[in-house]
Amino acid sequence: MSGPQDNKAHGITPTVRDRVMRTTPATTDDGSAGPDWLTLAQVGERLQVTPQTVRRLVSRGELRAIKFARRIRVARADYEAFVAAKYAERHGGV
């Protein structure tokens, strides 16, 4: 069972963890049910930032994620929504 100490080690406070655990299901590229999950490293590679930067985005609530057995994962749909929102923020719309 994980406690507050485990969450601090991952840079996630209990309040943020509770918010992070709520995520919406997505579909995979082939349209089948179920989310397509990305690791923090995979998200970092796509954004050309470090996994630690991705972890900070999750901790601040800017990027939605979920924790699976001590591992943080980002649904592909949440990653795509984050990128679209940042693009719209910078360019005044999509």
N, CA, C and O atoms as CSV, one atom per row, in Angstrom:
chain,resi,resn,atom,element,x,y,z
A,1,MET,N,N,0.845,-1.181,0.000
A,1,MET,CA,C,0.000,0.000,0.000
A,1,MET,C,C,0.883,1.234,0.000
A,1,MET,O,O,1.854,1.289,0.755
A,2,SER,N,N,0.580,2.205,-0.808
A,2,SER,CA,C,1.396,3.407,-0.875
A,2,SER,C,C,0.846,4.462,0.067
A,2,SER,O,O,-0.365,4.579,0.257
A,3,GLY,N,N,1.748,5.219,0.646
A,3,GLY,CA,C,1.367,6.280,1.561
A,3,GLY,C,C,1.889,7.602,1.071
A,3,GLY,O,O,2.401,7.692,-0.045
A,4,PRO,N,N,1.770,8.650,1.897
A,4,PRO,CA,C,2.227,9.973,1.505
A,4,PRO,C,C,3.698,10.012,1.136
A,4,PRO,O,O,4.088,10.783,0.259
A,5,GLN,N,N,4.528,9.198,1.785
A,5,GLN,CA,C,5.951,9.204,1.469
A,5,GLN,C,C,6.204,8.754,0.034
A,5,GLN,O,O,7.038,9.334,-0.661
A,6,ASP,N,N,5.485,7.717,-0.413
A,6,ASP,CA,C,5.637,7.239,-1.789
A,6,ASP,C,C,5.286,8.329,-2.782
A,6,ASP,O,O,5.955,8.484,-3.804
A,7,ASN,N,N,4.249,9.079,-2.489
A,7,ASN,CA,C,3.822,10.138,-3.395
A,7,ASN,C,C,4.831,11.276,-3.435
A,7,ASN,O,O,5.053,11.860,-4.496
A,8,LYS,N,N,5.445,11.604,-2.303
A,8,LYS,CA,C,6.454,12.662,-2.286
A,8,LYS,C,C,7.648,12.263,-3.128
A,8,LYS,O,O,8.244,13.105,-3.800
A,9,ALA,N,N,7.999,10.998,-3.101
A,9,ALA,CA,C,9.125,10.528,-3.897
A,9,ALA,C,C,8.862,10.722,-5.381
A,9,ALA,O,O,9.799,10.894,-6.160
A,10,HIS,N,N,7.613,10.696,-5.772
A,10,HIS,CA,C,7.258,10.882,-7.179
A,10,HIS,C,C,6.890,12.321,-7.479
A,10,HIS,O,O,6.507,12.635,-8.606
A,11,GLY,N,N,6.999,13.207,-6.489
A,11,GLY,CA,C,6.690,14.609,-6.716
A,11,GLY,C,C,5.209,14.899,-6.819
A,11,GLY,O,O,4.813,15.908,-7.403
A,12,ILE,N,N,4.379,14.025,-6.259
A,12,ILE,CA,C,2.939,14.201,-6.364
A,12,ILE,C,C,2.357,14.253,-4.961
A,12,ILE,O,O,2.533,13.319,-4.179
A,13,THR,N,N,1.677,15.320,-4.645
A,13,THR,CA,C,1.028,15.422,-3.348
A,13,THR,C,C,-0.278,14.644,-3.383
A,13,THR,O,O,-0.800,14.393,-4.469
A,14,PRO,N,N,-0.830,14.249,-2.233
A,14,PRO,CA,C,-2.091,13.503,-2.239
A,14,PRO,C,C,-3.212,14.240,-2.964
A,14,PRO,O,O,-4.006,13.609,-3.662
A,15,THR,N,N,-3.294,15.552,-2.817
A,15,THR,CA,C,-4.341,16.309,-3.492
A,15,THR,C,C,-4.192,16.209,-5.007
A,15,THR,O,O,-5.169,15.988,-5.722
A,16,VAL,N,N,-2.974,16.372,-5.482
A,16,VAL,CA,C,-2.730,16.271,-6.918
A,16,VAL,C,C,-2.960,14.838,-7.380
A,16,VAL,O,O,-3.517,14.611,-8.454
A,17,ARG,N,N,-2.532,13.870,-6.570
A,17,ARG,CA,C,-2.722,12.477,-6.940
A,17,ARG,C,C,-4.193,12.168,-7.158
A,17,ARG,O,O,-4.553,11.481,-8.114
A,18,ASP,N,N,-5.045,12.674,-6.271
A,18,ASP,CA,C,-6.475,12.436,-6.416
A,18,ASP,C,C,-6.996,13.020,-7.722
A,18,ASP,O,O,-7.808,12.393,-8.402
A,19,ARG,N,N,-6.535,14.217,-8.076
A,19,ARG,CA,C,-6.957,14.855,-9.316
A,19,ARG,C,C,-6.399,14.097,-10.518
A,19,ARG,O,O,-7.081,13.952,-11.532
A,20,VAL,N,N,-5.165,13.616,-10.407
A,20,VAL,CA,C,-4.517,12.909,-11.501
A,20,VAL,C,C,-5.203,11.582,-11.776
A,20,VAL,O,O,-5.273,11.151,-12.927
A,21,MET,N,N,-5.708,10.933,-10.745
A,21,MET,CA,C,-6.316,9.624,-10.913
A,21,MET,C,C,-7.594,9.667,-11.738
A,21,MET,O,O,-8.014,8.637,-12.266
A,22,ARG,N,N,-8.219,10.829,-11.862
A,22,ARG,CA,C,-9.424,10.929,-12.689
A,22,ARG,C,C,-8.992,11.165,-14.129
A,22,ARG,O,O,-8.401,12.197,-14.444
A,23,THR,N,N,-9.279,10.236,-14.974
A,23,THR,CA,C,-8.936,10.375,-16.387
A,23,THR,C,C,-10.050,9.767,-17.222
A,23,THR,O,O,-10.743,8.855,-16.774
A,24,THR,N,N,-10.216,10.261,-18.409
A,24,THR,CA,C,-11.268,9.748,-19.271
A,24,THR,C,C,-10.697,8.689,-20.198
A,24,THR,O,O,-9.573,8.826,-20.681
A,25,PRO,N,N,-11.455,7.644,-20.447
A,25,PRO,CA,C,-10.974,6.625,-21.370
A,25,PRO,C,C,-10.855,7.177,-22.786
A,25,PRO,O,O,-11.586,8.087,-23.177
A,26,ALA,N,N,-9.948,6.624,-23.527
A,26,ALA,CA,C,-9.767,7.012,-24.926
A,26,ALA,C,C,-9.882,5.761,-25.776
A,26,ALA,O,O,-10.133,4.675,-25.253
A,27,THR,N,N,-9.704,5.898,-27.049
A,27,THR,CA,C,-9.672,4.729,-27.918
A,27,THR,C,C,-8.296,4.643,-28.543
A,27,THR,O,O,-7.586,5.643,-28.641
A,28,THR,N,N,-7.927,3.469,-28.957
A,28,THR,CA,C,-6.640,3.272,-29.602
A,28,THR,C,C,-6.744,3.711,-31.055
A,28,THR,O,O,-7.827,4.029,-31.545
A,29,ASP,N,N,-5.606,3.723,-31.733
A,29,ASP,CA,C,-5.579,4.158,-33.134
A,29,ASP,C,C,-6.507,3.330,-34.023
A,29,ASP,O,O,-7.050,3.844,-35.000
A,30,ASP,N,N,-6.688,2.067,-33.691
A,30,ASP,CA,C,-7.540,1.230,-34.528
A,30,ASP,C,C,-9.018,1.332,-34.154
A,30,ASP,O,O,-9.853,0.624,-34.716
A,31,GLY,N,N,-9.344,2.226,-33.189
A,31,GLY,CA,C,-10.734,2.457,-32.825
A,31,GLY,C,C,-11.273,1.517,-31.759
A,31,GLY,O,O,-12.432,1.635,-31.363
A,32,SER,N,N,-10.452,0.586,-31.289
A,32,SER,CA,C,-10.924,-0.325,-30.250
A,32,SER,C,C,-11.001,0.391,-28.910
A,32,SER,O,O,-10.330,1.401,-28.695
A,33,ALA,N,N,-11.820,-0.136,-28.016
A,33,ALA,CA,C,-12.005,0.491,-26.710
A,33,ALA,C,C,-10.735,0.367,-25.888
A,33,ALA,O,O,-9.974,-0.588,-26.044
A,34,GLY,N,N,-10.511,1.325,-25.022
A,34,GLY,CA,C,-9.363,1.296,-24.122
A,34,GLY,C,C,-8.346,2.342,-24.495
A,34,GLY,O,O,-8.127,2.620,-25.674
A,35,PRO,N,N,-7.720,2.924,-23.484
A,35,PRO,CA,C,-6.747,3.977,-23.738
A,35,PRO,C,C,-5.407,3.441,-24.217
A,35,PRO,O,O,-5.043,2.294,-23.957
A,36,ASP,N,N,-4.702,4.278,-24.905
A,36,ASP,CA,C,-3.349,3.993,-25.347
A,36,ASP,C,C,-2.458,4.814,-24.421
A,36,ASP,O,O,-2.478,6.043,-24.492
A,37,TRP,N,N,-1.689,4.179,-23.567
A,37,TRP,CA,C,-0.936,4.865,-22.524
A,37,TRP,C,C,0.489,5.160,-22.945
A,37,TRP,O,O,1.125,4.361,-23.632
A,38,LEU,N,N,0.988,6.322,-22.525
A,38,LEU,CA,C,2.361,6.737,-22.775
A,38,LEU,C,C,3.088,6.889,-21.439
A,38,LEU,O,O,2.485,7.295,-20.445
A,39,THR,N,N,4.369,6.567,-21.414
A,39,THR,CA,C,5.178,6.798,-20.219
A,39,THR,C,C,5.601,8.263,-20.186
A,39,THR,O,O,5.458,8.984,-21.173
A,40,LEU,N,N,6.122,8.692,-19.040
A,40,LEU,CA,C,6.623,10.068,-18.944
A,40,LEU,C,C,7.784,10.274,-19.917
A,40,LEU,O,O,7.917,11.344,-20.511
A,41,ALA,N,N,8.616,9.258,-20.077
A,41,ALA,CA,C,9.736,9.359,-21.018
A,41,ALA,C,C,9.235,9.510,-22.453
A,41,ALA,O,O,9.790,10.297,-23.220
A,42,GLN,N,N,8.193,8.766,-22.823
A,42,GLN,CA,C,7.645,8.870,-24.180
A,42,GLN,C,C,7.051,10.253,-24.427
A,42,GLN,O,O,7.251,10.838,-25.492
A,43,VAL,N,N,6.321,10.776,-23.441
A,43,VAL,CA,C,5.763,12.123,-23.570
A,43,VAL,C,C,6.902,13.130,-23.687
A,43,VAL,O,O,6.849,14.043,-24.511
A,44,GLY,N,N,7.934,12.960,-22.857
A,44,GLY,CA,C,9.085,13.850,-22.900
A,44,GLY,C,C,9.776,13.843,-24.253
A,44,GLY,O,O,10.161,14.894,-24.766
A,45,GLU,N,N,9.933,12.653,-24.834
A,45,GLU,CA,C,10.548,12.551,-26.157
A,45,GLU,C,C,9.729,13.315,-27.193
A,45,GLU,O,O,10.285,14.029,-28.027
A,46,ARG,N,N,8.420,13.165,-27.137
A,46,ARG,CA,C,7.549,13.828,-28.107
A,46,ARG,C,C,7.581,15.345,-27.958
A,46,ARG,O,O,7.504,16.077,-28.945
A,47,LEU,N,N,7.696,15.817,-26.700
A,47,LEU,CA,C,7.721,17.261,-26.443
A,47,LEU,C,C,9.142,17.820,-26.434
A,47,LEU,O,O,9.332,19.032,-26.333
A,48,GLN,N,N,10.132,16.946,-26.538
A,48,GLN,CA,C,11.549,17.306,-26.482
A,48,GLN,C,C,11.893,17.984,-25.156
A,48,GLN,O,O,12.562,19.017,-25.116
A,49,VAL,N,N,11.413,17.369,-24.074
A,49,VAL,CA,C,11.731,17.806,-22.714
A,49,VAL,C,C,12.080,16.561,-21.897
A,49,VAL,O,O,11.895,15.437,-22.364
A,50,THR,N,N,12.579,16.760,-20.690
A,50,THR,CA,C,12.940,15.634,-19.841
A,50,THR,C,C,11.697,15.028,-19.188
A,50,THR,O,O,10.667,15.693,-19.076
A,51,PRO,N,N,11.792,13.770,-18.758
A,51,PRO,CA,C,10.674,13.169,-18.015
A,51,PRO,C,C,10.348,13.963,-16.746
A,51,PRO,O,O,9.189,14.016,-16.336
A,52,GLN,N,N,11.356,14.581,-16.123
A,52,GLN,CA,C,11.118,15.393,-14.928
A,52,GLN,C,C,10.219,16.591,-15.263
A,52,GLN,O,O,9.355,16.948,-14.462
A,53,THR,N,N,10.405,17.203,-16.409
A,53,THR,CA,C,9.547,18.317,-16.825
A,53,THR,C,C,8.115,17.825,-17.008
A,53,THR,O,O,7.168,18.510,-16.621
A,54,VAL,N,N,7.956,16.649,-17.591
A,54,VAL,CA,C,6.617,16.072,-17.762
A,54,VAL,C,C,5.994,15.814,-16.397
A,54,VAL,O,O,4.809,16.078,-16.192
A,55,ARG,N,N,6.790,15.299,-15.464
A,55,ARG,CA,C,6.301,15.050,-14.107
A,55,ARG,C,C,5.806,16.356,-13.461
A,55,ARG,O,O,4.789,16.360,-12.768
A,56,ARG,N,N,6.513,17.438,-13.687
A,56,ARG,CA,C,6.082,18.741,-13.152
A,56,ARG,C,C,4.760,19.184,-13.774
A,56,ARG,O,O,3.897,19.718,-13.077
A,57,LEU,N,N,4.596,18.971,-15.070
A,57,LEU,CA,C,3.335,19.315,-15.730
A,57,LEU,C,C,2.180,18.533,-15.110
A,57,LEU,O,O,1.094,19.075,-14.904
A,58,VAL,N,N,2.418,17.267,-14.816
A,58,VAL,CA,C,1.399,16.425,-14.186
A,58,VAL,C,C,1.117,16.930,-12.774
A,58,VAL,O,O,-0.041,17.055,-12.378
A,59,SER,N,N,2.173,17.219,-12.016
A,59,SER,CA,C,2.013,17.679,-10.631
A,59,SER,C,C,1.243,18.989,-10.549
A,59,SER,O,O,0.477,19.210,-9.611
A,60,ARG,N,N,1.451,19.864,-11.541
A,60,ARG,CA,C,0.738,21.150,-11.564
A,60,ARG,C,C,-0.675,21.023,-12.112
A,60,ARG,O,O,-1.439,21.988,-12.089
A,61,GLY,N,N,-1.027,19.849,-12.601
A,61,GLY,CA,C,-2.365,19.642,-13.135
A,61,GLY,C,C,-2.531,20.114,-14.562
A,61,GLY,O,O,-3.655,20.192,-15.059
A,62,GLU,N,N,-1.434,20.432,-15.233
A,62,GLU,CA,C,-1.507,20.887,-16.626
A,62,GLU,C,C,-1.679,19.730,-17.599
A,62,GLU,O,O,-2.263,19.895,-18.670
A,63,LEU,N,N,-1.173,18.569,-17.229
A,63,LEU,CA,C,-1.250,17.378,-18.068
A,63,LEU,C,C,-1.866,16.266,-17.232
A,63,LEU,O,O,-1.355,15.920,-16.166
A,64,ARG,N,N,-2.963,15.713,-17.723
A,64,ARG,CA,C,-3.648,14.650,-16.985
A,64,ARG,C,C,-2.880,13.347,-17.103
A,64,ARG,O,O,-2.294,13.049,-18.143
A,65,ALA,N,N,-2.891,12.571,-16.019
A,65,ALA,CA,C,-2.181,11.292,-15.987
A,65,ALA,C,C,-2.848,10.396,-14.961
A,65,ALA,O,O,-3.729,10.821,-14.215
A,66,ILE,N,N,-2.410,9.154,-14.940
A,66,ILE,CA,C,-2.912,8.189,-13.970
A,66,ILE,C,C,-1.736,7.359,-13.486
A,66,ILE,O,O,-0.755,7.170,-14.205
A,67,LYS,N,N,-1.844,6.871,-12.276
A,67,LYS,CA,C,-0.772,6.082,-11.696
A,67,LYS,C,C,-1.168,4.604,-11.712
A,67,LYS,O,O,-2.206,4.224,-11.170
A,68,PHE,N,N,-0.331,3.779,-12.338
A,68,PHE,CA,C,-0.503,2.335,-12.379
A,68,PHE,C,C,0.670,1.710,-11.633
A,68,PHE,O,O,1.817,1.835,-12.064
A,69,ALA,N,N,0.396,1.048,-10.534
A,69,ALA,CA,C,1.439,0.300,-9.815
A,69,ALA,C,C,2.762,1.056,-9.740
A,69,ALA,O,O,3.794,0.568,-10.200
A,70,ARG,N,N,2.720,2.227,-9.168
A,70,ARG,CA,C,3.900,3.085,-8.964
A,70,ARG,C,C,4.450,3.703,-10.247
A,70,ARG,O,O,5.517,4.317,-10.220
A,71,ARG,N,N,3.768,3.559,-11.333
A,71,ARG,CA,C,4.198,4.150,-12.609
A,71,ARG,C,C,3.146,5.138,-13.069
A,71,ARG,O,O,1.948,4.870,-12.981
A,72,ILE,N,N,3.593,6.272,-13.557
A,72,ILE,CA,C,2.666,7.285,-14.047
A,72,ILE,C,C,2.546,7.125,-15.554
A,72,ILE,O,O,3.548,7.001,-16.258
A,73,ARG,N,N,1.310,7.129,-16.040
A,73,ARG,CA,C,1.035,7.005,-17.471
A,73,ARG,C,C,0.109,8.125,-17.914
A,73,ARG,O,O,-0.722,8.603,-17.142
A,74,VAL,N,N,0.264,8.534,-19.162
A,74,VAL,CA,C,-0.562,9.578,-19.762
A,74,VAL,C,C,-1.326,8.946,-20.918
A,74,VAL,O,O,-0.725,8.312,-21.786
A,75,ALA,N,N,-2.636,9.112,-20.936
A,75,ALA,CA,C,-3.432,8.602,-22.047
A,75,ALA,C,C,-3.094,9.422,-23.298
A,75,ALA,O,O,-2.917,10.639,-23.232
A,76,ARG,N,N,-3.011,8.735,-24.425
A,76,ARG,CA,C,-2.676,9.427,-25.679
A,76,ARG,C,C,-3.647,10.588,-25.926
A,76,ARG,O,O,-3.231,11.656,-26.374
A,77,ALA,N,N,-4.920,10.386,-25.639
A,77,ALA,CA,C,-5.919,11.448,-25.851
A,77,ALA,C,C,-5.629,12.659,-24.964
A,77,ALA,O,O,-5.808,13.797,-25.397
A,78,ASP,N,N,-5.183,12.426,-23.725
A,78,ASP,CA,C,-4.847,13.532,-22.835
A,78,ASP,C,C,-3.595,14.266,-23.312
A,78,ASP,O,O,-3.519,15.491,-23.225
A,79,TYR,N,N,-2.611,13.511,-23.819
A,79,TYR,CA,C,-1.413,14.122,-24.392
A,79,TYR,C,C,-1.794,15.002,-25.590
A,79,TYR,O,O,-1.345,16.143,-25.700
A,80,GLU,N,N,-2.618,14.464,-26.474
A,80,GLU,CA,C,-3.025,15.222,-27.662
A,80,GLU,C,C,-3.827,16.459,-27.292
A,80,GLU,O,O,-3.670,17.505,-27.921
A,81,ALA,N,N,-4.693,16.357,-26.273
A,81,ALA,CA,C,-5.466,17.517,-25.813
A,81,ALA,C,C,-4.542,18.581,-25.229
A,81,ALA,O,O,-4.755,19.775,-25.445
A,82,PHE,N,N,-3.521,18.156,-24.492
A,82,PHE,CA,C,-2.548,19.087,-23.913
A,82,PHE,C,C,-1.817,19.848,-25.016
A,82,PHE,O,O,-1.686,21.071,-24.953
A,83,VAL,N,N,-1.345,19.120,-26.023
A,83,VAL,CA,C,-0.616,19.749,-27.124
A,83,VAL,C,C,-1.530,20.717,-27.884
A,83,VAL,O,O,-1.112,21.825,-28.220
A,84,ALA,N,N,-2.764,20.310,-28.155
A,84,ALA,CA,C,-3.711,21.176,-28.868
A,84,ALA,C,C,-4.008,22.443,-28.066
A,84,ALA,O,O,-4.095,23.530,-28.637
A,85,ALA,N,N,-4.164,22.310,-26.745
A,85,ALA,CA,C,-4.437,23.477,-25.898
A,85,ALA,C,C,-3.250,24.427,-25.879
A,85,ALA,O,O,-3.433,25.643,-25.941
A,86,LYS,N,N,-2.035,23.891,-25.795
A,86,LYS,CA,C,-0.829,24.739,-25.801
A,86,LYS,C,C,-0.676,25.435,-27.149
A,86,LYS,O,O,-0.291,26.603,-27.207
A,87,TYR,N,N,-0.976,24.721,-28.233
A,87,TYR,CA,C,-0.889,25.319,-29.566
A,87,TYR,C,C,-1.903,26.456,-29.688
A,87,TYR,O,O,-1.571,27.536,-30.175
A,88,ALA,N,N,-3.124,26.215,-29.251
A,88,ALA,CA,C,-4.180,27.241,-29.313
A,88,ALA,C,C,-3.826,28.439,-28.441
A,88,ALA,O,O,-4.087,29.583,-28.813
A,89,GLU,N,N,-3.235,28.177,-27.288
A,89,GLU,CA,C,-2.812,29.241,-26.381
A,89,GLU,C,C,-1.782,30.150,-27.034
A,89,GLU,O,O,-1.829,31.367,-26.861
A,90,ARG,N,N,-0.869,29.578,-27.770
A,90,ARG,CA,C,0.211,30.343,-28.414
A,90,ARG,C,C,-0.208,30.976,-29.725
A,90,ARG,O,O,0.298,32.036,-30.094
A,91,HIS,N,N,-1.123,30.337,-30.428
A,91,HIS,CA,C,-1.470,30.796,-31.774
A,91,HIS,C,C,-2.892,31.341,-31.899
A,91,HIS,O,O,-3.369,31.594,-33.005
A,92,GLY,N,N,-3.560,31.520,-30.777
A,92,GLY,CA,C,-4.890,32.115,-30.792
A,92,GLY,C,C,-5.977,31.245,-31.391
A,92,GLY,O,O,-6.942,31.779,-31.939
A,93,GLY,N,N,-5.865,29.961,-31.312
A,93,GLY,CA,C,-6.888,29.051,-31.839
A,93,GLY,C,C,-6.259,27.895,-32.543
A,93,GLY,O,O,-5.052,27.873,-32.786
A,94,VAL,N,N,-7.087,26.928,-32.872
A,94,VAL,CA,C,-6.568,25.727,-33.561
A,94,VAL,C,C,-6.873,25.762,-35.025
A,94,VAL,O,O,-6.512,24.837,-35.753
